[in-house]
Amino acid sequence: MAVTNLQLPARLQDPLAPLYVLHGDEPLLEQEALDAIRAAARAQGFSERSAFVASATQFDWSAVLAASASQSLFAERCIVEIRLPTGKPGKEGAQVLERLAEQAAASKQADATLLIVVLPRADRTMQQTSWFAAMERAGEVVRIDPVARRDMPAWLATRLKAQGQHVAAGEEGLQALAFFTDCVEGNLMAAHQEVQKLGLLYPPGPLSLAQIEASVRNVARYSMADLSEAALSGQLLRAQRVLDGLLAEGEPAVRLHTVIAGDILSLYRARQALDAGAPLPQALRQARAWGPKEKLLERVLPQVRLPLLARLVQSAHVVDGICKGLKDPQWPQDAQGALQRLLMQLCRTVARR
């Protein structure tokens, strides 16, 4: 059964499933979900824990099998945790995971062994593997959803409330949460740490905008995924802020251009396939659009037209040269200015729908 991390606490009120799979790319929320499962397991008598960090090669999967079977010798209820940082267990690992899933499926709830598997976000390819499907049938797959920017103020308010604090009522409170969100955007762990710091600096009760401004540092950390999401959503101001933040963090202009140009080419190729009569799912596959990008393109593609995208491709070609030292009299001479203009063109093309 598939659930989200938000649904997990309620699920843990019931008898534990024999198997939990956690997958996502948000370390803080992943750790909190893992801690919640461990706490529920301890409350239900699981006193031993074995943890493994597995890889596709050079890993002894027999140790995992031995740990999952040790209860028969010592009569202890045991948690067996397997962390797969790459999401690729290899042939032997896949067989072991399928075997463990089959054993878990034989019981409706955790008996002597509770198996927890921690993965990066499961894309379509991973979800179609036999070992992942076997685990999904045997237990609960917990999808760790990131906190969207629009939901960040409410998330911060909930965290503050949990430690007895809250922002001022009315417009000041909204401004405080908006400021807080801008400062920690792209770094949920930093947001959590800043909330904890406010709990140390100030007593329970209301927090003013001035207090939050004095405490919260600008700890935003952006990723290439943030740049793609903002650009393909047509969010020009946010996209420019992410671009500037990545440049300030030392990301090379050539690499940033590769991300923006890749999004443009994905749009162009998918639209080209649609115009040739391909259905939308096939067009997305031809454009090699997976995961979050697939959902963004699904919203954009029906509205954009090929001539506009062709001009974007030409602009991306020009900016590629600028980033590598070739100047163009009709474009900014520096790489940052050229990237900003290219990003503006992409956002406006997407938003024009």
LINSUL-V348477 format. One record per residue. N is the residue number from 1. RES is the residue in one small letter. PSI is psi in radians with two decimals (none if undefined). OMEGA is omega in radians with two decimals (* if undefined). BURIAL is # if it has 9 or more other C-alpha atoms within 8 Angstrom, else .. Layout:
BEGIN
n: {N;N}
res: {RES;RES}
psi: {PSI;PSI}
omega: {OMEGA;OMEGA}
burial: {BURIAL;BURIAL}
END
This chain:
BEGIN
n: {1;2;3;4;5;6;7;8;9;10;11;12;13;14;15;16;17;18;19;20;21;22;23;24;25;26;27;28;29;30;31;32;33;34;35;36;37;38;39;40;41;42;43;44;45;46;47;48;49;50;51;52;53;54;55;56;57;58;59;60;61;62;63;64;65;66;67;68;69;70;71;72;73;74;75;76;77;78;79;80;81;82;83;84;85;86;87;88;89;90;91;92;93;94;95;96;97;98;99;100;101;102;103;104;105;106;107;108;109;110;111;112;113;114;115;116;117;118;119;120;121;122;123;124;125;126;127;128;129;130;131;132;133;134;135;136;137;138;139;140;141;142;143;144;145;146;147;148;149;150;151;152;153;154;155;156;157;158;159;160;161;162;163;164;165;166;167;168;169;170;171;172;173;174;175;176;177;178;179;180;181;182;183;184;185;186;187;188;189;190;191;192;193;194;195;196;197;198;199;200;201;202;203;204;205;206;207;208;209;210;211;212;213;214;215;216;217;218;219;220;221;222;223;224;225;226;227;228;229;230;231;232;233;234;235;236;237;238;239;240;241;242;243;244;245;246;247;248;249;250;251;252;253;254;255;256;257;258;259;260;261;262;263;264;265;266;267;268;269;270;271;272;273;274;275;276;277;278;279;280;281;282;283;284;285;286;287;288;289;290;291;292;293;294;295;296;297;298;299;300;301;302;303;304;305;306;307;308;309;310;311;312;313;314;315;316;317;318;319;320;321;322;323;324;325;326;327;328;329;330;331;332;333;334;335;336;337;338;339;340;341;342;343;344;345;346;347;348;349;350;351;352;353}
res: {m;a;v;t;n;l;q;l;p;a;r;l;q;d;p;l;a;p;l;y;v;l;h;g;d;e;p;l;l;e;q;e;a;l;d;a;i;r;a;a;a;r;a;q;g;f;s;e;r;s;a;f;v;a;s;a;t;q;f;d;w;s;a;v;l;a;a;s;a;s;q;s;l;f;a;e;r;c;i;v;e;i;r;l;p;t;g;k;p;g;k;e;g;a;q;v;l;e;r;l;a;e;q;a;a;a;s;k;q;a;d;a;t;l;l;i;v;v;l;p;r;a;d;r;t;m;q;q;t;s;w;f;a;a;m;e;r;a;g;e;v;v;r;i;d;p;v;a;r;r;d;m;p;a;w;l;a;t;r;l;k;a;q;g;q;h;v;a;a;g;e;e;g;l;q;a;l;a;f;f;t;d;c;v;e;g;n;l;m;a;a;h;q;e;v;q;k;l;g;l;l;y;p;p;g;p;l;s;l;a;q;i;e;a;s;v;r;n;v;a;r;y;s;m;a;d;l;s;e;a;a;l;s;g;q;l;l;r;a;q;r;v;l;d;g;l;l;a;e;g;e;p;a;v;r;l;h;t;v;i;a;g;d;i;l;s;l;y;r;a;r;q;a;l;d;a;g;a;p;l;p;q;a;l;r;q;a;r;a;w;g;p;k;e;k;l;l;e;r;v;l;p;q;v;r;l;p;l;l;a;r;l;v;q;s;a;h;v;v;d;g;i;c;k;g;l;k;d;p;q;w;p;q;d;a;q;g;a;l;q;r;l;l;m;q;l;c;r;t;v;a;r;r}
psi: {2.41;2.27;2.94;2.92;-0.46;-0.51;-0.27;-0.81;-0.72;-0.64;-0.55;-0.12;-0.37;2.97;2.47;2.51;2.78;-0.27;2.35;2.36;2.13;2.24;2.37;3.08;0.36;1.75;-0.71;-0.88;-0.59;-0.79;-0.69;-0.68;-0.72;-0.74;-0.65;-0.72;-0.76;-0.78;-0.75;-0.64;-0.74;-0.69;-0.39;0.29;0.20;1.79;-0.22;2.65;2.30;2.32;2.44;2.46;1.90;2.74;2.94;-0.46;2.75;0.76;2.36;1.64;-0.32;-0.46;-0.61;-0.77;-0.70;-0.73;-0.68;-0.33;-0.07;-0.41;-0.48;-0.38;-0.66;-0.07;0.57;2.43;2.21;2.44;2.23;2.00;2.31;2.10;2.18;1.56;-0.58;-0.26;0.18;1.78;-0.20;3.05;-0.87;-0.78;-0.68;-0.71;-0.70;-0.76;-0.70;-0.72;-0.76;-0.65;-0.69;-0.68;-0.72;-0.64;-0.32;-0.32;2.59;-0.36;2.91;2.30;-1.67;-0.44;2.30;2.13;2.26;2.17;2.21;2.17;2.80;3.04;2.26;1.92;-3.10;-0.67;-0.79;-0.74;-0.36;-0.04;2.67;-0.61;-0.65;-0.75;-0.66;-0.73;-0.64;-0.64;-0.54;-0.51;-2.49;2.25;2.05;1.98;2.11;1.73;2.31;2.86;2.00;2.68;-0.68;-0.40;-0.08;-0.74;-0.77;-0.66;-0.76;-0.74;-0.69;-0.72;-0.69;-0.72;-0.62;-0.42;0.33;0.31;2.81;2.74;2.86;2.72;2.75;-2.66;-0.64;-0.71;-0.72;-0.72;-0.68;-0.77;-0.63;-0.72;-0.80;-0.79;-0.78;-0.63;-0.59;0.16;2.33;0.03;1.51;-0.61;-0.73;-0.67;-0.77;-0.75;-0.66;-0.65;-0.76;-0.66;-0.69;-0.59;-0.50;-0.59;-0.60;2.61;2.93;2.58;-2.84;2.59;2.29;2.87;-0.70;-0.69;-0.74;-0.72;-0.65;-0.45;-0.75;2.16;2.81;1.64;0.39;2.36;2.07;2.76;2.94;-0.59;-0.64;-0.68;-0.81;-0.79;-0.80;-0.74;-0.84;-0.22;-0.08;0.33;1.49;-0.88;-0.77;-0.72;-0.73;-0.68;-0.72;-0.76;-0.83;-0.68;-0.73;-0.70;-0.72;-0.50;-0.04;0.16;2.31;2.48;-0.62;-0.71;-0.71;-0.68;-0.68;-0.70;-0.85;-0.80;-0.63;-0.70;-0.70;-0.78;-0.63;-0.77;-0.80;-0.84;-0.66;-0.75;-0.66;-0.76;-0.70;-0.75;-0.43;0.00;0.05;2.50;2.81;-0.81;-0.70;-0.68;-0.68;-0.67;-0.70;-0.55;0.02;0.81;2.03;2.86;-2.40;-0.65;-0.62;-0.77;-0.68;-0.76;-0.58;-0.64;-0.55;-0.75;-0.72;-0.32;-0.53;2.73;2.66;-0.72;-0.72;-0.71;-0.58;-0.68;-0.62;-0.72;-0.74;-0.70;-0.72;-0.63;-0.74;-0.79;-0.53;-0.76;-0.71;-0.74;-0.38;0.20;-0.02;2.18;2.73;2.19;-0.35;0.07;2.78;2.56;-0.34;2.67;-0.70;-0.79;-0.68;-0.72;-0.68;-0.73;-0.75;-0.74;-0.68;-0.75;-0.74;-0.82;-0.73;-0.63;-0.74;-0.75;-0.34;-0.31;none}
omega: {-3.13;3.08;3.06;3.13;3.10;3.14;-3.02;-3.11;3.12;-3.14;-3.10;3.04;3.10;3.02;-3.06;2.98;-3.14;-3.05;3.04;3.04;3.08;3.08;-3.13;-3.08;3.14;-3.01;-3.10;-3.09;3.08;-3.13;3.12;3.09;3.12;3.11;-3.14;3.12;3.12;-3.12;3.11;3.13;3.11;3.14;-3.13;2.96;3.09;-3.01;-3.13;3.11;3.03;-3.09;-3.12;2.97;-2.98;3.05;-3.10;-3.12;3.04;3.06;-3.10;-3.12;3.11;3.10;3.10;3.12;3.14;-3.14;-3.12;-3.14;-3.03;-3.12;-3.12;3.14;-2.98;3.09;3.08;3.04;-2.93;2.99;3.05;-3.13;3.10;3.11;3.12;-3.05;-3.12;-3.06;-3.11;-3.09;-3.05;-3.07;-3.12;-3.14;3.12;3.12;3.13;-3.14;3.09;3.13;3.12;3.12;3.11;3.10;3.14;-3.10;-3.13;3.10;-3.10;-3.14;-3.10;3.14;-3.13;-3.10;3.04;-3.11;3.08;3.13;-3.09;-3.05;2.89;-3.10;-3.09;3.08;-3.07;-3.13;3.13;-3.10;-3.14;3.10;-3.11;-3.11;3.11;3.14;3.12;3.12;3.13;3.11;-3.01;-3.03;-3.10;3.08;-3.07;3.11;-3.13;-3.12;3.05;3.10;3.12;-3.09;-3.12;-3.13;-3.06;3.11;3.13;3.12;3.11;-3.14;3.12;3.14;3.10;-3.14;-3.12;3.10;3.01;-3.13;3.09;3.10;3.12;3.14;3.02;-3.03;3.14;3.12;3.10;3.12;3.14;3.14;3.10;3.09;3.13;-3.13;3.13;-3.08;-3.03;-3.09;3.10;-3.10;-3.08;3.10;3.10;3.10;3.12;-3.13;3.13;3.07;3.12;3.12;3.09;3.10;3.11;-3.05;-3.00;-3.13;3.06;-3.12;-3.07;3.04;3.13;3.07;-3.14;3.13;3.13;3.11;-3.11;-3.04;-2.96;3.08;3.03;-3.05;-3.13;3.04;-3.06;3.09;3.08;3.11;3.09;3.14;3.12;-3.10;-3.13;-3.10;-3.09;3.03;-3.14;-3.11;-2.99;-3.08;3.13;-3.14;3.11;3.13;3.10;3.12;3.13;3.13;3.13;3.09;3.13;3.11;3.06;3.09;-3.14;3.13;-3.13;-3.14;3.12;3.09;3.13;3.14;-3.11;3.14;3.10;3.09;3.12;3.13;3.09;3.08;-3.08;-3.09;3.12;3.11;3.09;3.12;3.09;3.14;3.11;3.07;-3.14;3.03;-3.04;3.14;3.13;3.11;3.12;3.10;3.12;3.12;-3.14;3.11;-3.10;2.99;-3.11;-3.14;3.12;-3.12;3.12;-3.13;3.11;-3.14;-3.00;-2.93;-3.10;-3.03;-3.08;-3.10;-3.01;-3.13;3.10;-3.14;3.10;3.10;3.07;3.11;3.12;3.09;3.12;3.10;3.13;-3.10;3.05;3.10;-3.13;3.13;-3.13;3.02;3.13;-3.06;3.05;-3.04;-3.10;-3.12;3.04;-3.06;3.14;-3.07;-3.11;3.13;3.12;3.11;3.13;3.13;3.12;3.13;3.10;3.12;3.14;-3.12;-3.13;3.09;-3.14;-3.08;-3.09;3.13;*}
burial: {.;.;#;#;#;.;.;#;#;.;.;#;.;.;.;#;#;#;#;#;#;#;#;#;#;#;.;.;#;#;.;.;#;#;.;#;#;.;.;#;#;#;.;.;.;#;#;.;#;#;.;#;.;#;#;#;.;.;.;.;#;.;.;#;#;.;#;#;#;.;#;.;.;.;.;#;#;#;#;#;#;#;#;#;#;.;#;.;#;#;.;.;#;#;#;#;#;#;.;#;#;#;.;#;#;.;#;.;.;#;.;#;#;#;#;#;#;#;#;#;#;#;.;.;.;#;#;.;.;.;#;#;#;#;#;#;#;#;#;#;#;#;#;#;.;.;.;.;.;.;.;#;#;.;#;#;#;.;#;#;#;.;.;.;#;#;#;#;.;.;.;#;#;#;#;#;#;#;#;#;#;.;#;#;#;#;#;#;.;#;#;#;.;#;#;.;#;#;#;.;.;.;.;.;.;.;#;#;#;.;.;#;#;.;#;#;.;.;#;#;#;#;.;.;.;#;#;#;#;#;#;#;#;#;#;#;.;.;#;#;.;#;#;.;#;#;#;.;.;.;#;.;#;#;.;#;#;.;#;#;#;.;#;#;#;#;#;#;#;#;#;#;#;#;.;.;.;#;.;.;.;.;#;#;#;#;#;.;#;#;.;.;#;#;.;#;#;#;.;#;#;.;.;#;.;#;.;#;#;#;.;#;#;.;#;#;.;#;#;#;#;#;#;.;.;.;.;#;.;.;.;#;#;.;#;.;#;#;#;#;.;#;#;#;#;#;#;#;#;#;#;.;.}
END
